Amino acid sequence: MPDGLDDIPVPQLEFVFESVSPLTGRNWTGTYPKGLRGWSEGEFGVGTFEGPAIRGRIWSGGDWPYRTDAFTEFDSRSFLETDDGYFIYLQNRGKLFATKELRAKLAAEIPVDPSEYYFRATPVFDAPPDSPYAWMSRTMFVAVASRRYDMSVQQRIFRIL
């Protein structure tokens, strides 16, 4: 290895919280060079999140996906309201890859094992600097997600140490 690279640590992950958010209908605008584009508006105050040191509800904002038959890339925005009264802005960008057959099952609300598809995200948080969550604004995160039988999305958020 080049000098110094052997000293770079391998990233470790620390669980922060799990969230569950309902999906709402998509509004598709048409086909573009990258695929079908659209948006959805979230339901307000209906999602939840909980972890060892943080919990509350999700105030959904919206989602701007584009998709092909097997691939969706999304960019969602929302606010988290913690149980102790702080609002944390969340931008969550990610990718979902599932075969056309699996997508049909998901759309029909048929349970599909999450190991059968790829659903990952890179959440970015903007927390008030005077809050106990200020560290979230200066930390990188990754998320693994699944579509649940009731058409909601479940995510597990991890801090990259």
HELIX and SHEET records of a PDB file:
HELIX    1   1 LEU A    5  ASP A    7  5                                   3    
HELIX    2   2 LYS A  100  ALA A  107  1                                   8    
HELIX    3   3 PRO A  114  GLU A  116  5                                   3    
HELIX    4   4 ALA A  134  ARG A  138  5                                   5    
SHEET    1   A11 ASN A  27  TYR A  32  0                                        
SHEET    2   A11 GLY A  35  GLU A  41 -1                                        
SHEET    3   A11 ARG A  55  ASP A  63 -1                                        
SHEET    4   A11 GLY A  47  GLU A  50 -1                                        
SHEET    5   A11 LEU A  13  PRO A  22 -1                                        
SHEET    6   A11 SER A 152  ILE A 160 -1                                        
SHEET    7   A11 PHE A 141  ARG A 147 -1                                        
SHEET    8   A11 TYR A 118  ASP A 126 -1                                        
SHEET    9   A11 PHE A  87  PHE A  97 -1                                        
SHEET   10   A11 PHE A  71  THR A  82 -1                                        
SHEET   11   A11 TYR A  66  ARG A  67 -1                                        
END                                                                             
